[in-house]
C-alpha cells in the first residue's frame, strides 16, 4: 500500500496549487472508555506527511485507547513518522522492522506513552532526530536491534512523483 500526500500540482477541492491537503496518513480516534481498539499496518510506504495544515502532522498519529502494530513499512519525506500519545488510555505501539528516510522526527513520544516497543528499526539518510520526547516514553518502553537502512535507491516507489504510476 502507498499512502502519500504532497504539494498539489493544480487547484483542487478548495485547495490551491502548492498546498498540502493531508494531515496524517492514519489518525486514531478512540473513546477512552471503549475496549482497546487494534490496528495492524504492514508493508506500507508512507510518504510526504506533515509540513501541511497542522503543526505536528505525522504519517501515523497513534493516540488514545489503541494497540497498533506497524510492521515492514517504509517512511520517506515525513515531518514525523510515528506520533504516539499517552493521554486518554495511551496508545500501545509495536513497531517491527520499519525503515525511515528523510524524516524530521522518527518518533514523537508524548505524555509518557506506555508500551512502545521498537524492534529492528532501520534508519537511513536524512533523519533530523530519532526521538522527539515530550516528555518521553512511559513504562514498557523497548528499543532494540537497530539496523542501518539500505540506500534509498533500493526502494523504487519512493522516487515516484506525486500522482505518478509505475508501469
N, C-alpha and C positions, 0 to 999 in steps of 0.2 A: 504494500500500500504506500502511496505517496501523498502526504499532507503538506501543502505548501501555500504560502502567500508571498506577495511581493508587490512592488510598486506597479500600479495599473498602467497599461500602455495606452489607454484611452479612457475618457469619461465613461462611467458606468454606474447605474443604480444609485445616483445621488453622490457618488464619489468622483473626485477629479483625477485626471491623469497624474500619475506620480504618487498618489496616496496609497496607503496600505490598509485595506478594509478589514483585515483579520486581526483578532486579538490573541487567541490561543488555539492551537490545533485541537486540544481537548481540555475542557474545564469542568471539573466535577462540582456538582451542587447536590448535596445530600442532607436531608433533615437529620440533625444530630440526635434526635430521639428514635430514628428508624434503625433497623438492623444494619450492620455494616454492609455496604454495597461492595461489589467486586468488579474489577475490570482487568482484562489481560490484553496488552498491546504487544504484538510480535511482528518482527520482520517489516518494520515500517520506516520509511525515510521521512523525516520532518525537517522542512527547510523554510527559512525566512520569517520565523515567528518572532514577534517583538518589534521594536523600532516603529511602532504604529500608534494606534489610537489610545492605548493605555500605557502608563509608565512602567509597569512590570509585566509586560506581555511575555508569554513563555510558550514553548512548544507544548509542554504539559503543565497544567495548573491543577495540582492534586491537593485537594483540601477536604475537610470535614470528615464524615464517617465513611471512609472508603479504604479498601485494600486494593492496591494496584500492583500488578506485575508487568514490568516493561522489559522485554527480552529481545536480544538480537536486532536492535534498531539503531539507525544512524541519524544523527542530528547535525545539521550544517546551517551556518549563517543565521543563528538564532541569538536573541538577546539572552534568554535563559532557556536551558534545555529542560530542567526539572525544577519547578517551583512547588515546594512541599510545605504545607501549613499544618501547624499543630493545634489550631483552635477548633472548637465545636466538634470534638470527638477525635481529632487528629487523623490525618491521612497516614496509613501504613504503606510504605512504598518499598518494593523489592525491584532493584534494577540489576539485570543479569546480562552480561556480555554485550553491552551497548558501546557504540563508538561515537565520539564527538569531535567536530572540527569547527573552526571559525565561529566560535560562540563566546559571547562576553562573559557569561557565568554558567557553569555546568550545573551546579546545584545551588539553589537558594533555599536554605532550611530555616523556616520561620517558626517562631513561637514554640521552640523546644519540641518540634515534631518528633513523635515516637516511632520506633520500629522501622527506621530507614535502614535498608540492607543493600549495600552496593557490592557487587562481585563481578570481577572481570571487566571493569571499565577500561576502555582503550581511548587514550587522549591523543588527539592529533594536532596538527598545525593550527595556529590562530586562536588559541584559548586565552581569554583575558584572565579569568580566575576560576579555579575549580570549585571553590566554595565561597558563597556569599552568605555568611551565617548571621542571622538576625533573630535571636541571639545564638542560634545554632541548634544542633540536634539534641533530642532528649534521650530517655532511656531506650535501650535496644538498638542503638546505632552500631553498624558494622561497615567497614570499608576494607576490602581485601582483594588480592590477586589482580592488581593493576597491570595494564599492558600498554605498550606503545602502539598507536594506531598505524596501519599501513598508510602509504601516501594517499592523499585524497583522490588522485587519479585512478585508484583501484575501484572507485565507486562510480561507474559511468553515468548513472542517473543524476548525480549531483552537478554535472556540468550542463544540464539542460536549462535553457532559458525558460522563464515562467511561461506556461501555456504550450511549450513545445512537446511534441510526442515523439518518442523513439520508435522507429520502424525497423 
